[in-house]
Every structure is written in C-alpha cells, then in structure tokens.
C-alpha cells in the first residue's frame, strides 16, 4: 500500500516537472492528499458553467468555488474564491465572476476550470504545513490557521517526519493551545485527527525531497475530525545538495587527535614578534604542551630554540595537527603537503576566504581536504585551547585554568569575550574552540567529541548558523542525555526575510524554526552572550533537581516578589506549601513575617533564622530546590550569611542530600565577596539581581527535563 501511494505521487510529480511547473493545481493536490490519506472535502473540477451547476447540485448544499490555474497560486488574492454558493443561478454567476476575476488578475494565466467543493462545517481553523528549511531540511509546521495565520504567527515546528506522539505534542506547543481543548462551552477539537494530518504531511515531504512546501490551510478542526479545506503543494526549483557526512567513529577518531595531539606542526612559525606564527609558537611552548612542536618555515633553521623544517613533509614521525599561520593564498599548496604527510587535522587561522567573498578559494581547500581525508577547523579563526593537554594553539592570550566547561564560538571577538569572562569568573574550561567559516568541522563534530570527553561537564556554543541542522540535532540529542548543551544563536532579527510560496514558508523564518528545533533537540537556548556564559559556568555547579517544587526563602519582601516573578518567567513551579510545612517554617520566623511561598523571614533576623529555615528547606524531601533572597543588614552581615549557607549546604551534601540552591544578595559592595564565596562552594549566587540566579536555576531544570531526569518534556 505504501509503495502504491508513493508510485501514484511520483507519477504525478514527474508529470508536473515535465511541464516545467513547480506548483500543483488543486485537483493535483487532491491526488496527493488521497494517496497519503490526508482528509479533504468532496470536490469536482468544473470546466464549464453547466458542469459547475451539476456538481454543486450533487453535493446538495452550499459549496465553495475556487479558480483552478497552474499560474495562480494565491487564489484569494485573485478574487478566485467564493464561499457558500447555493442554487443554480448563484453557481452560474459565481463561476463567471471567478473566471473574470482571474483573467483580470493575470491575463496570461491558464484557466483549467473552477473547483466545486463541499462546504465544511464551522470549526477551529488551523494550519498544517511543511517547508524545506535551508538549515534543518524538511520541517513540519502546525498552528492557528485561516486568513490571519501570518498575522497571528502562532505556529510551532518539528523536524519531519514526526511520529504520532510528536505530532500530538505540537498541539500543546502553540500559545493558543487552550482554544483547541475547548473554551467558553465549545467542544474541543479531535486532537488525534489533527495530529494525524500533521503526521501524514510530514511523511509526504520526507518521502519526496523535491516537495519544497506544503500548505493545508485552513484545516477545519471539529470534535468529529479534521479536514483540509485547501491543499497547496510547491516543488523545489533545484535539487538540494547533500553535505558530506562522517560516521560517529570517524568523527571521534579525528577529534581525539585534534584535542589530544601528541605532535603539532606550525606552518608559518616565526621568530619575529608581532607575527601570528610567532604568537602561536610562543603559546604552545610557554603553555607547557608536553607533545612535540614542529615549526615549519622555509626561511628559518631554528625557531624559539626548536629545529625548523622547510616543509611539513620533512617533519619526522607522525603529526596529529597542522596549525596554519600563513596568508590565505598559500594555504592550498601547503594543505597539499599536509595531505601527503597524512596529517588528519588542519587548523586554519588565516582569514581571506569565504568571509571576504573568496568562495572559490575556500572551495579549493575543502576539495583538497576531502581528497586527502583531512578535517579542517576554520578558516578565519583564533585557534583553539585544549586545557587538559596544556595546549594553547592560538595567537590570542593564553588560558590554562582547567575545568569542566567547553566553549565554542563562530566569531573571534566572541571568543575573546568568552576568554575574558572565564578569567574574571575563574571558570575552569576543558576547551575553547574557534569555528570561523566552518568549512568542514562544525558544532555537531564538537558536540560528538565533548559528549564523550570525561573532562567536559557542560558545553556552551555561540553560533550564527548551522551548516547541517539535522546533524546538530542528532549530536545534541545524544549529548544532552549526559550533559547540558547551551546555545547562543545570533541573528534573530533576520527571521522571515526569504521569499516563500506558501503561508508555511512565510512563517518559517530562520529564528522561528531555530527556536522550536533547538528546544526539540533538548539544548538550552540563551537569550544573550552573558546568559550563555553564566549558564555554562553555573550548570556544572548545581546539583540536578529531583522534582519541580521550588521554595523561596527571603529576608526582604520586595526581593521575594521579584524572585517569584522570575520563577514564573523561567517556567519553574512555586511549591504550594502544605499545612505541616507551613507550621514548621512559622516556628522560626517572627509574627510579622510571612510563611507560605515565598517564606519571608524579614530583614532584621539574626543568622540563626536564616540557618534554621535553610536547614528546613534542605531537610524536607518535598522541597526540590531553594531560592534564597538575602538583604544586607548589620544583624546578619553578607559574609556571615555566606558562611552559614555554604556550611549548611555542605553538611547536607555530605549526608547525600543534594538540592540546587541559588541566591540573590542585595546590599552594599560586601555582597560581591559573599557571592564569590558562595559560588566557590556550590551555591550559585549573584549580587544586585533577582533575575540571574533564577534564570540559571531555570536552565538547570530545562536540561534536567530534556535529559529525562524530571519527566514532562522540555
């Protein structure tokens, strides 16, 4: 049966292509819909007025009449749709009016006739569609439909194909999800019927890569089913070029030699200060890299006390990485030598490739690399750091604080911001990697490696685009099960800039698709650069929560309100305090304080009140995370609060009770030192902000859900 439907659609699409068309007519769309079980109303194609009258009479009630022309995509814009036509006289008049409107709209349009379609009952109008995204390939969409679809833009996206459960989840992912369940006494829609329309459309575009866009708009969803009132199918202008793929084993093999090399050659090494080749050499030597360092320069015998070679082919033994520090115009010939030497990785620092319009030059080095099996990092990058190997292969400032955070950036400037933040906050890193033009190695390669790297506990990535969104999603899903992935996606304002032939295509702006697909992959999307860095710094520090109940304990009522707002804004759940726990908290707070949630102990309380309430929050198994709001007073100075909090948290962790604890400290400048003290002891604390600590806690929760540690999805 599946083969039969594919054959029917294949025959139709080939015929459309043979005519030089990219858009299917409505009757052709119905052939596709019938083949894939996409529910559509009864309809006939009337080629003249008499056929229109006969077909309308056969449906026995009001009908919808639509122009059928391969040259008119947007029928409503052409005045080619009339709804609710009934009776022979009105059908004749409507037929003539539709044809006249179409000819006035496009005098050259081929008119095949008028579609007579049974009028569907009133229901909720939704859109089901699919589009070919340049990053993620085939993507299926669902949202509120009808004529206002591009105004409301209440749409969600998934990678196609989707299974039945994933299709059903899309109904809950739009802002107006409640409408579908039924409001103000109206019955909800048949959710399974709607989900089945989504699933079938997604399978259609997965089976036929040449289908660029599909629209079912509107789909009339009622308690009794879901029927597409209109179907639009658009074929692509040209075949999509497939990107070369590597197996997981191939990626891990090459990445291991890149990130844990025993031998590095520097092509363009120099004794002259101010040269990139000199900076790279100094960083490798001064950074304490224990492997072999081979300078390559045809005009030098000795560089920084090490024997220099005329060519990389002269270097003895195996080399794992060749770092390029030569002008772009010399890279291709040197890369040929790297290939002959069978070096598996080339790190291309030079600029002057695709980023400056030199696309042919970049294509040339990619072709050379593919011919020899070399993986390319760059070009146009600052290099990379692999701290656990004491490897600093960059012309920028060195960094050697080892830790569990892997940081990557597509931009050199962002890379240096990453470095400065790491130094200022004393964040230990496992690696910092520049990606630049991403001519070959990109985020999915790095995710695959860092997902397996025992030194890496959290991965944070700044990206402007993804070369292969599906490969990234695949790598992210595998990694997120083990450790958090934080992404800062730049370029949100470019959304929706491309031309599209369907409503779905117009709605699938870059950022709209990125946002949903990244969430689907389980990554944590950071709203800004500082957020990405703070999430990366904090997530390895916080224990994984075991449930959703968050309790706020605060010494200031105002902070408590702001912290409550932040909890809601970050998708967290303020625990409803049961009576026995409420009574227990009240034993420690003054009569003018407030139990409930937030627990307001008031600002004038001594350290013992803070300690007692924090102990209770950690002790009670029904509480899963604590948010602390501290207010600077002389009664309980900042460092006193910090020391008691850190001591209590450490005591409970020694007993095996680990809960995430974050803190907001308001006060004079002494709170800065207190926050640093807390952070170093596993309590994520920030001065002068109620938003940051809760945002970090929210990020930890989003990862825990995506990793399946809490349930309930992401």
Buried (B, 14 or more C-beta within 10 A) or exposed (E): EEEEBBEBBBEBBEEBEEEEBBBBBBBBBBBBBBBBBBBBBEBBBBEEBEBBBBBBBEBEEBBBBBBBBBBBBEBEEBBBBBBEBBEBEBBBBBBEBBBEBBBEBEEEBEBBBBBBBBBBEEBBBBBBBBBBBBBBBBBBBBBBBBEEBEEBBBBBBBBBBBEEEBBBBBBEBBEEEEBBEEEEEEEBBBBBBBBBBBBBBBBBBBBBBBBBBBBBBBBBBBEEBBBBBBBBBBBBEEEEEEEEEBEEEBBBBBBBBBBBBBBBBBBBBBBEEEBBBBBBBBBBBEBEBEBBBBBBBEEBEEBBEBEBBEBBBBBEEBBBBBBBBBEBEEBBEBBBBBBEBEBBBBBBBBBBBBEEEBEEBBEBBBEBBBEBEBBBBBBBBBBBBBBBBBBBBBBBEBBBEEBBBBBBBBBBEBBBBBBEBBEEBEBBBBBBBBBBBBBBBBBBBBBBBBBBBEBBBBBBBBBBBBBBBBBBBBBBBBBBEEBBBBBBBBEEEEBBEEEBBBBBBBBBBBBBBBBBBBBBBBBBBBEEBEBBBBBBBBBBBBBBBBBBBBBBBBBBBBBBBBBBEBBEEBEBBBBEBEEEBBEBBBEBBEEEBBBBBBBBBBBBBEBEBBBBBBBBBBEBEEBBBBBBBBBBBEEBBBBBBBBBBBEBBEEBBEEEEBBBBBBBBBBEEBBBEBBBBBBEBBBBBBBEBBBBBBBBBBBBBBBBBBBEEBEEEB
